[in-house]
Structures are given as structure tokens and as C-alpha cells.
Amino acid sequence: MTAQPACTTSDLGPEEALRVELPAEDGRVVEVAVIRDGDGDWHAISDICSHGAVSLSDGEVEGCFVECWLHGSQFDVRTGMPTALPAMRPVPVYPVTVDGEQVLVDVDRVVAPT
């Protein structure tokens, strides 16, 4: 599978997140947090916090970071790397393409944390 529609550009303003479920090639359904950072750039990361297994899209987005609402773990949305405890493991980051009004995410490719 290739990049597929996740939302439209009008669905999110800066520093907002949206939870979507997208099908993968292997039949899995992938829970993704589509995030628009403070600069208006688009990102897609796993919606599941690597520490508390709750939805990251329910957390606060500030700049290029999303904070998990449950325990306060923070992740860089560009790399998936945790930047605040208690999370110690990164979350997967998926490629995002904006085509006109469509925000496309490829859940079959994971961008390695840097």
C-alpha cells in the first residue's frame, strides 16, 4: 500500500492532533496521530504512547512536541523520540504528504527515529 488519505488540511489548525485508523498492507489497522505542529507542518506518529498505551492525540501539542495526557511523557513529533519521562522508548513516525487538501500517510513505512 502507499500513502492514503488520513484527513484534510482543514481538519486541523496549528498545534492540533487527530486520531485516525488506517489499514496496513498486512491487514493490521494502525492507530495514527496526525499532528500539525506550531509552524503548520504535518506529522504522523503512532497514536499509542510507548509508556502508558493511551492515545497521544488526546494530549497537548506544543511546537513540535506532543505530551501524553496520562503521565506527562513528551515526544518529538518529527522523530518519535521521547523528550520527557516516564517514556523511554520512541514511537513510530510515518511519512506524510500533503496533496492539495488531502493529508496522506503511509503506515507501511516507518521513519526511523533519529
ABEGO torsion letter per residue (X at the ends): XBBBBABBAAABBBGBBBBBBBBBAAGBBBBBBBBBBAAGBBBBBBABBAAAGBBAAABBBBEABBBBAAAGBBBBAAAGBBABOABABBBBBBBBBBBEABBBBBAABBBBBX
